Amino acid sequence: MLWTLLIKDLKRARHNPWPYLLNLALPLCITALIGLVFGPSSKGGGLGQIKLAVVDEDDSVLSSLLRGAMNQGDFKKHLEAHFLERNEAFKQINDNKISAVLIIPKGFTRTYLAGDGPVAFELIKNPAQSFYPAILEELLQVAVTGLNAVARNLRSDLPAWKEVFEKEGRPDMKRIAELMVRVGDKFEKAEHYLFPPLIGYETTTQKKAKEEGPALNIFAFLLPGMAAMFLLFLADHAIRDLYREVTARTLDRFRTLHDRLLPFVISKVVLAMAVVVLGSIVMFGGGVLMFGIHWQRPLAMAVVILAFGLFGSGFMAFIAALARSERRANAVNGVIVMCLSFVAGSFFPARQLPPLFRDHLSPLMPNYWFIESLRALQSGAVDMPWRWAALKLLVLGLGLVIAASWVFQRALAKGIRA
Amino acid sequence: MSLLQVTGLCKTFGEVRAASDVCFEVRAGEIYGLLGPNGAGKTTTISMISGLLRPDAGKVAVDGADFWSDPARAQKIMGVVPQEVALYEELSGRENLEFWGRLAGLTAVETRERAGEVLEALSLADRARDAVKNYSGGMKRRINIGCALMHRPKLLLLDEPTVGIDPQARANILEFVRQLGAEGAAILYTTHYLEEAETLCSRIGIIDHGKLLAEGTLPELQKRLGGDQLFVLEGNLQQANPDNWPGFRERFRIIQKLDHQLIVSSQNSRHPSECLRDLLELPVRVENVTLKRPNLNDVFLQLTGRELRE
């Protein structure tokens, strides 16, 4: 009987495929939207160039050296530095054209070399962006740590450097060369302390990762969260065929032939699962094509997605049975899915939520199991074993399907109409 | 042989008593009409018989066995045609028939053969492959009936199967139902159309406010009015009070009294001309008197005090 019911729905879908195609277009649009919001795709899994405006109010030789460093080597690969006036820089940040403005204050070189007192760069971050400004802040911290280290270790040479930088006219290259030799000598003497370094890293792992694909891709982290929410929406749309069967009285007709509703509900859940799986293929496959994500364990991922498909479809069938009418479901389902998604960490990572959510509520959410197990599969973490998560989703999904059938049957026996 | 026996069916929705102590039976080869206005309890009764609703009290026996003791057995015997067109509009007529046939337990081969037969019988063979959404109202109604016939049910429940279709399509469906009855099926047919009940049904039950008020053949129901003729008096009867007319109540039964019309039947089998003379002598100004044969509407009028068409 289940096969007959499924074939009927597949025939209906074949004759009128538009609702299903539109449903599947939804995740495709969302994936594309994420791509547009967070930047262009990158096969290397990187974040692309970060645009930074530099306002050099000091206009000294040292600040020129810093400016020059930003246009060289790896910096240039990841940073697109624009040297602007303060007003123009602020205008660009207001127009969301750059991620941050770095201001080198007037008198920076003099104060730094004289060691007179604390001196500070000014970093103004673009509030409309999330990741790029944070990355720039981290980079600036590294630069500040480096400058502090230089200031502390070469304190005795700094006045001489100050003299060179403050001299009018062209820099005295002979004097600079002498100072460089002194600095070189100091580094040479410190070689025994510096080399070999006490802490190092091996490059072999990094090379392997480069051959196979990116080890960490920010979209691989984001996508499971977004997918969990949109897959629930897809399941909701697909399961609503139950209401159409009620309003068209075809479900009543079925009930005049069979007194148990379970096969009918199962057929709708299987159909919704198929839609969820197709939606997953679109979203996660889209992630590969658009963001260059290399999914680390596709088979395990497929099992988790399938289990989540059963849970999502069963959950939506249960809500449908409780809501009893499509009008009520319209009002309720969106809110439920959004709340679940928030608590489970679809919008913000669950570990950044307040302690009540992070420690008590989020771990209870089935969509949290889905999101975290996919992230764990991708990162290799072991805090959310995917097998256990999939098993929990499967068992819960089955339970919800049975409960949905029971509630729906009781409601229909009482004479409700969708 | 009684294929359907309904005893003391009751169903309440909140404050509303949708069915109250409904009792009747339908025999093989018989078309039993359940006649009543909208909201009388016809669909509730059929829903309880077909298992869609659990009765609060009462019993439904299908082919001698209680429905709820073995629903699957009862469902195999009966075919249900719902009031609404319960079809998949995207699918063709044949696909709909085959789907419901498979659900009713037929094999794939049986289903294909039977769908062909049903399509022929319903004169829809040439449109079998068209999507139902492209059918006319009458064609949809016919396929709606056909889906219930796929497993050759011995008992057929038809819930107002001709609502909203043109007279020609209605005539075709009535003829088809008549044939099914002639072939030996027991048919329960609900309707609010008097003509359908009068021309199609061998026995009729009149239902209103969830109660079965009367049942019997058409002549038996007509006899309840006291004869085979009714007298319709027309005139200004606003001030008239029949209780003040000497001997009137002993000779006539009032079926309906309106400001401009009085319908009565004779209390005993007197000759119509004699009755007519009595009526013309009434102390009231009568402009016109006509005679007519009583119909089901008059029976309903006598039972409920209002017309079925109201």
Contacts between the chains, C-beta under 8 A, distances in Angstrom:
chain1	res1	chain2	res2	distance
A	1	B	103	6.6
A	4	B	99	6.7
A	4	B	102	4.5
A	4	B	103	6.1
A	5	B	103	7.9
A	8	B	88	6.9
A	8	B	91	7.4
A	8	B	95	7.9
A	8	B	99	4.9
A	11	B	90	7.7
A	11	B	91	5.9
A	11	B	95	6.2
A	12	B	88	5.9
A	12	B	90	4.7
A	12	B	91	6.4
A	15	B	90	4.0
A	15	B	91	6.6
A	15	B	131	6.5
A	16	B	90	4.7
A	248	B	84	7.7
A	248	B	86	6.3
A	248	B	87	7.6
A	248	B	88	7.6
A	248	B	89	7.8
A	249	B	82	5.2
A	249	B	84	4.5
A	249	B	85	7.8
A	249	B	86	3.8
A	250	B	86	5.0
A	250	B	87	7.1
A	250	B	88	6.5
A	252	B	52	5.8
A	252	B	82	6.0
A	252	B	86	6.5
A	253	B	80	7.0
A	253	B	82	6.1
A	253	B	86	4.3
A	253	B	100	7.1
A	253	B	147	7.2
A	254	B	103	6.7
A	255	B	51	6.8
A	255	B	52	5.7
A	256	B	50	4.7
A	256	B	51	6.5
A	256	B	52	6.6
A	256	B	75	6.5
A	256	B	78	7.5
A	256	B	80	4.0
A	256	B	82	7.9
A	257	B	75	5.6
A	257	B	100	7.5
A	257	B	103	5.2
A	257	B	104	5.6
A	258	B	72	7.7
A	258	B	75	7.0
A	258	B	103	7.1
A	259	B	51	5.9
A	259	B	71	4.2
A	259	B	72	6.8
A	259	B	75	7.0
A	412	B	52	7.6
A	413	B	52	7.9
A	413	B	53	6.7
A	413	B	54	5.6
A	415	B	13	6.4
A	415	B	47	7.7
A	415	B	53	5.9
